[in-house]
Amino acid sequence: MNRERNFRQEFNAYIYQMQQLATLGGVRDNPNHPLITTISTLKQLLDAYVTPEGLLALQKLGATPQDVIDRLFKLLKAQSHYGYDRMYWLADGYFDELSRDDDARRFIQQRLPHPEHYDSTIAELSYWGWLKARGLSPKLTEEPGQPDLMLGPDANGDAVHCDVKAILHDTEPSRIRKIIAKANSQIKNVAGDETKGLCFIRVIKPVIRTPSITDTKRGFLDLISEENNRNAAGVPYKIIDYYTEAQRVMSSTSCRSVAKVVLCWEEQMIRGNFPGWITVVGNLKSCVVEHVNARKPFEAIADLLPKATIAFNIQLKPRLPTLNFPRFY
């Protein structure tokens, strides 16, 4: 059992900040808004699986390995809600800056009330925070028909504009072409063919690497997650069609104002032994696809590819000996 982490404090700190965001966006009194339902889900998980001392209530995780795995993935999903946000736009006073900046406040107040834009809005805020932490000076914009972000200058001192989109894991790959085409149009609306730009695409639903359960015949079970089923760019085969479609567009003579496409996703896995130590991991990863015929190629002065890891370890001990699966507490 990991006694260094206080999950209750972490959950509550994040819930408080998201409530502040809900107030800023004017959606706190809307129980059906995705932000409010996310807060409600986090509170339910907090009550169900976290003790008053902030430890995981392991006795509630289940009696079989599969029960425990299912509940640990549920907890990891909840932790990923706040883990990446706290690393980026909720970190180092960035949220305070967002709430004070007139343009950022206007952006949130105009975007957040629309539930259909919720995932994209959070993706935009997250990418804003990543770029901010890399030393750039990004600005959120809400100009009709224009990109969501101005990233800051490139290596030549020219402004780079970015359109951000969020897609679900099971979205049709053909939508990637439409997303890039729309980003191309919005980038051109800034300064015509002279505009430098990129398209940031966040795959919302994580790639779940469900572990295989192997009986070692030595008194414990191995949990092993497959990690190598990916292409040379590191993209998991489960979402490879998005990458392939982006490559197809970026190898053509269309959408040339989009110099780069950044594809970002999360992978979740569990590995370890029953009984014994288990590591629960979420990895945020990304890759870039360059347009081979870009009108305005640009060299970035900072890392444009978000990446992060959130993880926790727990130790499960058998409560009673058994010839089949052990019980855990």
N, C-alpha and C positions, 0 to 999 in steps of 0.2 A: 504494500500500500504506500502510495507516495504522500508523505506528510509535509513536503516542502511547498506544495501547491495548495492554495485555498480557493477551490472552485466557486464557493459561495461568494467570496469577495469579487472574484473576476466576473462572474455572471452579473452580480448586482451593479458593479461599476459600468459594465457595458449597457445594461438595461437602463440605467439612469441617463447615460449619454444619448441613447436612442430615443428616450422619452423627450430629451431636450430637442433632438432633431425633429421629432413629431410635432412639438410645440412650434418650432421655427417654421415648419412646413404647413402648419395649420391643419394637421390630420389627427391630432391626439384624441379627439372625440368621435372618430370614425372607427368603430370596432371591426369593420370589414376590410380596412386598408391593410395591405401586406405588411407594412411596418408594424402595425399594432398586433396583427396575428403572430408575427415573428416574436415580438415581446411576450405575448401570451404563451407561446410554445416554450420559450426559454424559462419562463416562470414555472410552468408545469414540470419540465425536466429538472429544474432546480429542486422543487419540492419532492419529486419522485426519487431522485438518485443521489442527492447531495445532503450530507448530514449538517446539523447546525454548526459544526466545527469546520465545515468546508471540505470534508473528505468525501470520497465516493462511497455510497452505501452499497458495498459489494454484495451484501446478502440479497439485494433486490435485482441483481443482474441476471439471475437465472440458475437453473439446476443442471443444464447441459452445456457443453461447449458452444453449440449453435445458438442457444439462448443468449449466452454471454457475448458472443460475437455480434449478434443483431443489436443488442443494447449498447455495446461499445461504439458501433458505427453511428447509432442515433446520438450518442453523447459527442462523438467527434464532429458530426454535422453541426450540432449546437455550438461547439467550441469554435468551429471554423467560421461561424457567423461573426463572432466577436474577435477571434484571433487575428485575422488579416486586417480587419477594420482598425483594431488598436495599433497594429504595426504601421498603418498608413495614415488615413485621414483623421483618426481619433487620437493619434499619438502626438506627443511633444507640443501640445497646445494648438495643433492644427485646427481642431474643431472650434476653438475660441476665435481663431483667425477667420474661419469661415463665417462664424456668426456675427463678426464685426464688419466684414467686408461687404460693401453695398452690392457689388456685382454678384458675389457668391450668395448673399441672402436672397437676392432677386431670383437667381438661378434656382435655388432650393424651393422658394415659395411658388415659383411658376411650374416647376417640374414635379415636385413630390405629391401634390394633391391628385395626380393622375395615376391610379393603380397600375395601369398598363405600362407606365414608364418606370416603375419602382426599381426593377433589376438594373435597368440601364442607368438610372440615377445613382444607385449605389456603386455601380461599376465606374461611373464618371468620377465620383468623389474618391473612390479608392485609387484610381489612376492619378488623379490630381495629387493625392498624398504621396504616392510613390515618386512622382516626378519632383515634388517639393523636397522630399528627403534626399534626392539625388543632387540637389543644389540648383535646380532650375526654378524659374519663376512662372509657373503655370497660372492661367486665368480661366475660370469658368465663364462661359458666355451663353446667353439665351437670346441670340439674335435670330429671328426667323430665317430659315433657309441656309444658315451658316453652321460650321462645325461647333462641337460642344466645348472644346478646349483650345486655348492658345498655349502651346507647350513652353514657349520661350525661344531664344535664339539658337541657331545651329552654329557650326564651326565658322561660318562666314558672317555671322551676326544677323542673319535673316530670320524672321519669325516663321515658326512652323506651327501649322494648325492640325488639329486631330478631331476626327469624329469617332465617337464611342458607341458601340452597340453590344447588347447582351443577347445571347441566344441560349435556348435550352439544349440539352444534350441530345434530344431526339428530333431536333429541327431538321428539316430536309436540307441536304447539302446545297441544293440549288439556291437557297436563300443567301448563301455567302456571296454569290455574284450580285444579287440585288443590293446587299448591304454595301459592298464595295462601290457599286455604281452610284448609290445615293451619297456615299461619302465623297466620291469624286465630284459630284454635282455641287455639294455644299462647300467643298474646298475651293472650287472655281468661283463660287459666289463671293469669296473674300477679295481677290484681286486678279481674277481671270486666270489665264494660263501661267502667270508668274508666281502663283501661290505654291508654297511648299507644304506638303501635307502627308498625313498617314491615317490609317484606319485601325483602331484598336477594337478587337472582338473578344469578348469574355464569354466563355462557355460556362453557364451557370451551374448546371447539374454536374456533380463531381464524377470522375471515373472511379468506380468502386472496384478495388482489387480484393475480391473475396478470397480469404485464405483457404487452402486445402487443409484438411485435418487428417494427419497420418499417425497411426498408432506405432510408436517406436518399439513396443514390446519390452520397454525398460521402465514401465511404470508412469510414463507421461506421454502426452500427445504433442506432436509438432504442428504449429500453425505456420504455413509458408505461403506468402503472397507472390505471385508471378510479377516480376518487374521488368522483364526484358522484351515484352511484346510491344515494341514501338519501332518507329522508323529511324532513319539516320539523324533526323532533326529532333528526335526525342518525343515525337508526338505518338501517343498511344493509338493502337490500331482501332480502338473503339470510336475514336473521333477523327480518324485519318482522312475521311471523306471531306471534312471541312478544310483541312490543309491542302488536299489535292485540288479542290475547287479554287482555293485562293491562289495556288500555283498556276492553275490554268488561266485565271484572269490576269495575273501579274506577268504572264509570259506572252500576252496578246498585245494588240495595239490600241486597246480600249482602256478606259479608267486610268489614263496616264498621269493625272494630277495626284493620284495616290502613289507616292514613292515607296511606301512600305506598308505592309499589313502585319500587325502584331496579334498573334493568336495566343490567348491566355486560358488556362484550365487548371483544375485541381485534381490530384490523385489522392485517394484515401486507402490505407492498408492497415492490417493488423498482423503482427508476427510475434512468435514466442512459444511458450510451452504451457500445457495444462497437466498438472499444476505447475506453477513457477511464475516467472516474470513475463509480462506481455507488454509490448510497445504498440501504441496506437498513434498513427502518423497521418498527417495531412500535408501534402506538398503542393504549393502553388507554383506552376511552371509556365513558361511562355517561349515562343520562338518567333522569328521574323521571316517574312517573305518579301524580297525586294522586287520591285517592278523593273523588268529588264529594259523597258522603253520609257522610263519615267521622264516627264517633261522637265522636272526640277528635282533631280536627285539631291540628297542632302546628307551631310555627315553630322551625326548627333554628338553633342559634347557631354552627354551623360547616358547612363544605361537606361534604355527604354523598355527593357524586358523584366516585368515584375517576377519576383521569385521569393518564396518564403517557406518556412516549415513550422508547423505547430505539432506538438506531440505531448503525450504523457505516458508514464509507465505505471503499471499496477502489478502487485504480486498476489496471485490467487493460490490459496492453500486448500487441500481437500478437507472437508468437514468429516466425512465418514468414508472408510474404505469400501470399495465396490468393485465388482467384477466387470462392470460396464463403464459408463462415464462417471467420473467423480462428481460430487456436489461441491459447490464453492461458497465461500463467504468472504 
